[in-house]
Amino acid sequence: QVQLVESGGGSVQPGGSLRLSCAASGGIATIYTMGWHRQAPGKQRELVAVIISGGSTNYADSVKGRFTISRDNTKNTMYLQMNSLKPEDTAVYYCKCTGFTTYGNLYESWGQGTQVTVSS
């Protein structure tokens, strides 16, 4: 069973920075996509950024130029560097991974979420 553990959330003032981490473990053979999603109160969960195994990335328009997604394949870990944070970035951030287990099964796993609050 593939498990994802997020860390790095917290509270920050507008204009500040945070770095989120997501570590994957548990019978992983390959990780194809790694991505961050977020859900604000009363809103639907939305994609923030995604990075595939070859290193290609894609970002939501609202975070382009401010957020950077990266991954360390040797550690099965993904990061989200968030700069110039705005109050509208306030949400619970979830990581999501897809790939294949050591048994050859396709998996899609979500982390438990980490709160990011941007407020003065």
C-alpha positions as CSV (number, residue, x, y, z in Angstrom):
1,Q,0.0,0.0,0.0
2,V,1.5,3.3,-1.1
3,Q,1.5,6.0,1.5
4,L,2.1,9.7,1.2
5,V,3.1,11.9,4.1
6,E,3.1,15.7,3.7
7,S,4.9,18.2,5.8
8,G,5.8,21.9,5.7
9,G,2.5,23.6,6.0
10,G,1.8,26.5,8.4
11,S,0.9,30.1,8.7
12,V,2.7,32.9,6.9
13,Q,2.1,36.6,6.1
14,P,1.3,37.7,2.6
15,G,4.4,37.8,0.5
16,G,6.0,35.1,2.6
17,S,7.3,31.7,1.5
18,L,6.7,28.1,2.5
19,R,8.0,24.8,1.3
20,L,5.9,21.7,1.3
21,S,7.3,18.1,1.1
22,C,5.6,14.9,0.2
23,A,7.3,11.6,0.9
24,A,6.0,8.4,-0.7
25,S,6.6,4.9,0.6
26,G,5.3,1.3,0.6
27,G,5.9,-1.1,-2.3
28,I,6.6,1.5,-4.9
29,A,8.2,0.3,-8.2
30,T,7.7,3.5,-10.1
31,I,6.2,6.9,-9.6
32,Y,4.8,8.4,-12.8
33,T,3.1,11.6,-11.8
34,M,3.5,13.6,-8.6
35,G,1.2,16.5,-8.0
36,W,-0.1,19.0,-5.5
37,H,-3.8,19.9,-5.2
38,R,-5.5,22.3,-2.8
39,Q,-8.9,22.8,-1.4
40,A,-10.1,26.0,0.2
41,P,-13.2,26.2,2.5
42,G,-16.4,26.0,0.4
43,K,-14.5,25.4,-2.8
44,Q,-13.7,22.3,-5.0
45,R,-10.3,20.7,-4.9
46,E,-8.1,22.1,-7.6
47,L,-4.8,21.1,-9.2
48,V,-1.9,23.4,-8.3
49,A,1.1,21.8,-10.0
50,V,2.2,18.4,-11.4
51,I,5.5,16.9,-12.4
52,I,5.9,13.7,-14.4
53,S,8.7,11.2,-14.3
54,G,10.6,12.9,-17.1
55,G,10.6,16.2,-15.3
56,S,7.9,18.1,-17.3
57,T,5.8,20.4,-15.1
58,N,2.5,22.1,-15.3
59,Y,1.0,24.8,-13.1
60,A,-2.3,26.4,-12.4
61,D,-2.4,29.9,-13.9
62,S,-3.0,31.3,-10.4
63,V,0.4,30.1,-9.2
64,K,2.6,30.4,-12.2
65,G,5.8,32.4,-11.5
66,R,5.3,32.0,-7.7
67,F,5.3,28.2,-7.1
68,T,7.9,25.7,-8.1
69,I,7.3,21.9,-8.1
70,S,10.3,19.5,-8.0
71,R,11.0,15.9,-7.1
72,D,13.9,13.8,-5.9
73,N,13.4,10.4,-7.4
74,T,16.1,8.9,-5.2
75,K,14.0,9.7,-2.2
76,N,10.5,9.3,-3.7
77,T,9.9,12.8,-2.5
78,M,8.2,15.8,-4.0
79,Y,8.5,19.5,-3.0
80,L,6.4,22.6,-3.6
81,Q,8.3,25.9,-3.1
82,M,5.7,28.6,-2.6
83,N,6.8,32.2,-2.8
84,S,5.0,35.5,-2.8
85,L,2.1,33.9,-1.0
86,K,-1.3,35.5,-1.2
87,P,-4.3,35.2,1.1
88,E,-6.1,33.3,-1.7
89,D,-3.5,30.6,-1.5
90,T,-5.0,29.6,1.9
91,A,-6.2,26.0,1.7
92,V,-5.4,22.4,2.6
93,Y,-2.8,21.2,0.3
94,Y,-2.8,17.5,-0.8
95,C,-0.2,15.5,-2.6
96,K,-1.1,12.9,-5.1
97,C,1.0,10.2,-6.8
98,T,0.4,7.7,-9.5
99,G,2.6,4.8,-10.7
100,F,3.1,1.1,-10.3
101,T,3.6,-1.0,-7.3
102,T,6.2,-3.8,-7.0
103,Y,3.4,-6.2,-7.8
104,G,2.7,-4.5,-11.1
105,N,-0.5,-2.8,-10.0
106,L,-1.4,0.7,-11.0
107,Y,-1.9,3.0,-7.9
108,E,-3.2,6.4,-7.2
109,S,-2.6,7.7,-3.7
110,W,-3.4,10.8,-1.8
111,G,-1.7,12.3,1.3
112,Q,-3.6,13.4,4.4
113,G,-3.3,17.1,3.6
114,T,-1.4,20.0,5.2
115,Q,-2.9,23.4,6.1
116,V,-1.4,26.5,4.5
117,T,-2.7,29.8,5.9
118,V,-1.7,33.2,4.5
119,S,-2.9,36.1,6.6
120,S,-1.7,39.3,8.1
